[in-house]
Amino acid sequence: MRGAAPLAAAALACTLSGCASSSPAPASRATPSGPRAPYDAPAAAAHQVDITIRSRAAKEILASLSRPKFEASDTKLLEDLPAVRFAIQDSRRGVEVFERDFAAAFDEKTRTSVFDFRSIRGSKERWQALLDAVEPREADLSRMASTRAAALLPGDRPVTARLDVFLSFGVAGLGDHIVLKGENGREAMVLDLARALGDSEGEPLESRMSRIARLIAGEAFRQAWAVYRAQNPAWQHPDPQLGQLDVLLRAVAEAGPVAVYTVDENFFPLSTWLKEPMKRAIEDLNRRAERLAEAEGNLERRMELTGEIRRGDFARRIAGQDGAYLVDGVIQHSGLAGLRQALQAGPRALFDAYDKAAQADKTLVPLSKVIRDRLAGVPAKPAPPR
């Protein structure tokens, strides 16, 4: 599984919607009344999210790329590191491709095909300086990420989760991180520092540390949130009153809290700073719900629409962006405690809470009539005879 491609702060709307916001980027605005981002709040229960960060792969890669010429023995040593093994496995290419692309970093005439180590070698001094700053603060980063990962979890039951994080460079593809199962059965995250912080040159070190912590926290929260849902009966069964909309509303409610972690803390509330992307996202959600409702009596069409929703990339590309705006709308209206209460009660409760928020705050995009009717228990109209 891959993470989102890193984006400049002024275009963080694209993390959610694929389009830059027309709103200006906000200035940092911490207030005495509380944290500006929901994931900076204290946890509601004694959740235990253990995060271990290791930077050996990043260090060894930079050391090898700093040599005056390519040493084949370096790649053999790197391939024994978990982070590099995971990156090769995720690329679905063999070690020979990794070795060829690593050697290409030293030869301008050779094209890289999967692993871009040439750009890392070209900026190795910059990345070495960053790594020298990060390495002594691994424990601090772990604590910050762990605290943030627990922030959105409801408080009715403690959750235990664990994440191994490997800092590295040259991960294949466009994502800033990958997640795979490790040999010990636990999920492991490989975070590409160049992808995650490629646009951060000139930012204060604390800002870059915060960004790393947020990325790690988002993945740790995803795991903890899955554990929570597996333990909570409110998330276990379809809601018969929602009918065919259940699959859509459930996907959005599951992905929304995770997607909140992809947004820089300066962009909250989203309805203020990402107003146009929010409008497009909720309108798209409404149209999708209407199409599902219209297909109630058409099995073939219904299967086609629900199949789209159940595909793996739907949660990342669509459901996450829709759900993040719902989550933030609930927080702005009912506070973080109100969000946690809604998440505790299941997918339907999150939409109920957003519906109440949208009725009270006209800056929020309202849910469509078909969603509101299902939330109110209005049965679907019988399909016309065919």
N, C-alpha and C positions, 0 to 999 in steps of 0.2 A: 504494500500500500504506500502511496506517495503523498507527500505534503504539498501544500500550495506553493506556487512560485513566489519568491519574494517580490514585494512591490514598494515603490517609493511612497513615503508617508502621504504625499498630496494626492495619490491615486489609490488609497486603500479601499475605496469603494469597489474597485475591481476585484478585490479579494472576495467580496460577496456577490457582486452583480455582473462582473465582466466589463463594466463601463465606468470610467472615471466620473466622480461626482462633479456637478456644476458648481457646488458650493465651495468657497475657499477653505483651504486647510486651516483648522482652528489652531490658535496658540495654546500652549500648555496652560491648563487652568485648574490646577488642584485647588480645592476649596476647604475651609475649615469644617464644613458640614459633613464631609465624608469623602471616600475615594471616588474618583471620577469614572473609573471602570468597575463593572460588577465583580470581575475576578480579583480585584484588590481588596475585597471585603473579608472580614474574618469568617471562618467556617461556622456552620450551624451545629455541628456535632463533632465528636472526637474521631473524625475520619483519619485514617492512616494511609497516606499516599507516599510510599518510599521511592525515592529517585536517586539513582547512582549515576554520576557523570564521569566518563573516562575520556581523556584527551590524547592517549598514546598514539592512536592512528594518525591524528592530525599532526602531531609532533614528528612522527617517523616519515610521513609523506613529505613534509616541508624539508626535513633533513636530507632526504634522498634527492629532492628537486633542487637543492642548493649545491649539489656537486657540480664541478665544471663539465663533466660529461656523464652520459648514461652508464650505470653499472647494473648489469643484468641480475647480479646477486641481490640487489635492493628489492626488486619486484618479488623474488622468492620469499624474502623475509616479510614483506608487506602482506603477501597472500595468506600468511599464517595469523594475521590479526583479525579478530571477529568483525570489526567494522568493514574491512576490505572484503572479507568473505561474503558478508551480507550484501555489499554493493554489487559484487560480481553475480551473486545469486539473483538479485533483483533485476539486474540488467538482462538476464536470460541469455547471456553470452558466456563463452568459455574464458578460462584464465589467459588463453593466448591473445584474446582481444584486449584484455586489461594490460598485458605486458607490452603489446604493440603500441597501444595508445600512451602508455607511460613513457616508452622510449621516444615517441613522437614529440614529447614535450621538449626534447633536446635537439630536435631536427625540424627546422622551419619548412623543409621540403616535403615532409611526410604529413599527410592529413590524418587527423584523429577521427574516429568513427563513432565512439560511444562515450569514452571517458575523457573529459577535457582537462588534462593536467597542464597543458601549455599555458593557459591563462593564469593558472595558479603559480606556475614558475615565473611568469612575467611580473607578478606582483608579490613575490614571495616575501619581500621585506615588510610589506604592509601586513600580510597575514601572520608573519612571525611576531610582529609587534602586538597584534591582537591576541594571538595565542599566549604570549608571555603575560598579558594582562588577565586573560581568562583563567589560565591554569591555577594560579594561587587562590582563585575564588570559586573553585568548583563546589565546595561545601556551601558557600553562600548562595550560589545559583540553585543548588539542589533544594535548599530550604525555601527560597523564594518561589520556585516552580511548584513545590509541594503545597505550599500555602495557597497559591493561586488555583491549583488543580482542585482543591477541596471547596473553594468558595461558593460555587453554584449548586453543590449537592444539597438535597433536602436534609433536614436534621432528624428525621424519624427513626433512622437506623444508621449505625456507623458502618462505613465502607472501608475495606482494605484493598489496596492495589499496589502494584510494584512495577517500576519501569527502569530498564537499563538504557542509558543514553551514551552513545559513542560519537564524539566530535571527530569530523573527518573533512576531507576535500575530495572533489572529483566524482561525486555521485552521478550516475548516469541519468539522463532525462532532464526535465526542467524543474522538478520539485525541489524544495529546500530540505526535505528529509524523506526517509523511507522507514517503514516499520515491518519487521519480520519476526517470526518465532525463533528464539534462540535455542541452543542445544539443551538448555535447562527447562524448556517449555514455556518460559516467560517471553513476552514480546520485547523486542529490542528496537530502539530508535537510533538510526544513523543520521546525524544532523550535519549537513554540508555548510560549514561556516561561511564560505564564499557566497553561496546562494542566499543564505539567510541574512547576511550583512553586506551584500554587494553594493547596496545603495546608501550605506551608512557612513561613508567616509566624511569626516568633518563633524559627525555627531559626538557629543560627550560620551565618555566611556560608560557612564551610568545608564545612558539611554540604550546603548548597544547591549549591555548586560541585561537590561529589562526586556529587550526584544528577544534575546535568547531564552530567558526565563519564561516568557509568554509562549513561545513556540513549544518548549518542552512541556509546560503546564497544559497546553491544549491537548497534546497527545496523552498525557497522564490522565487528564479529565475524561477523555474519550473512553479510556479503559475503566476508570472508576465509575463512570456513568453507565457503562454496560453492566458492570457488576451490580450497581444499584437497581437497574431495571429488572435484572434476572431475579432479584430478591423481593421485588415489590409486586404483589398480585395485580395491582392496578394497571400494570404494563404487560400482563401475560396473555390476555385474551382479546379478540376483536370485540368492538363495541357494536352490538346489533342495531342500536338506534342510529348509528352513523351510516349503516348500509355500505354501499360501494365506496363512500368517501373515507371509510376507516383506514384503508391502506395508504391513502394520500396524507391524511391528517396525522397518522402515526409516523410516517416517514419524516414529515416536517418537524413534528414535536421531538423526535429522537435526535435529529441532526442539528436543530437550531441552537441548543446550548453549546454544542461543540464548536459551531461556527463563530460564536461570539469571541472565542479566543483568537480568531484570525484577524481581529480588528485592533488597531493601535488604540491605546487608552485615550488619546486626544480626540477620538471620533465619537465619543459618547456625549449626549444621547444621539443615536443614529438618526432619529427622525428630524433632528436639527441639521446635522452635518452631511447626511446622506439622503436627503429628502427625495430627490428624483430617483435614485436607484431603489429606495424603499417603495415608491409608488409603482415602479415597473415590476418589482418582485411580487408585491401583494396582488397586483392586477393579474399577473401571470398565474399565481396560485388560484385566484378566483375563477379564471377562465378554465384552468385544468379541472377544478371541481365541477364546474358546469358541464364540461364534456363528459366527465364520469357519470354525473347524474342523468344526462341525456342518453347515455349508453346502458341504462339500467336494464332495459329489456332486450338488448342486443348482445348476446354472449360473446360473439366474435370480437366486436368492437371493445367490449368491456375487458376481455382478456388482453387485447392489444394495449390498452391504456394502463392497466395494472402491471403488465409486463414491463413497460417503460419505467414505472415507478420503482419496481423491484430490482432493476438493474443496478449494479454496484456503483456506477458513477453518478446516479441520480442524486444520492444523498450529498455528494461533494459539490456537484455543479449547481443543483437547483434547490433541493430541500433545505440545505444548509443556509443559503442566502435568505430564503423565505422565512425560515424559522428564527434566524438571528434577529430579524426585525420584529417578529412577534415577541420574542423574549425581551428585547429592549423596551418595547412598548409596555409590556406588563411591568417591568421594573420601574419605568417612569411614572406609571399610574399607581402601582401597589407596593413599590419598593422591592428589595431583594427578598424579603420575607414572603411577600405575596407571590413572587416567582417560585420560590422553593415550595410553597404550599400547593401551587398549581402543578408543579412537576411531580410532587408526591402523589397527587390524585390521578395522574395518568394523562394521556394525550388530549382527551376531550377537555379536561380542565384547563390546559394551557390555552386552547382556542377560546374557551369561555372567558378566561381572564383577559385575553386580548380584545375580545368583542366588547367587554365592559369598558376597557381602556379606550377603544376607538369611539365609543359612544360619548365618553366624557371629554376626550381630547380630539378636536376636529383636525388637528395636524396629522393624525394617524389615518392611514387608508383603511376604510371599513371592509369587513369581510362581505362576501357576496351573499345574496339572499338564500341561495341553496345551502351554503355552509351554516348560516344562522338558523335556517329552518331545521336542519338536522341536529344542530346543537340544542334546539328547543324541543326536539322530539317529534317534529312534524314528519309524518311518513312520506315517503316518496310517492309521487303520482304514478298510478298504474301505467304501464307502457301501452301506447295505442295498438290496436289490433293490426297485424301485418298480413 
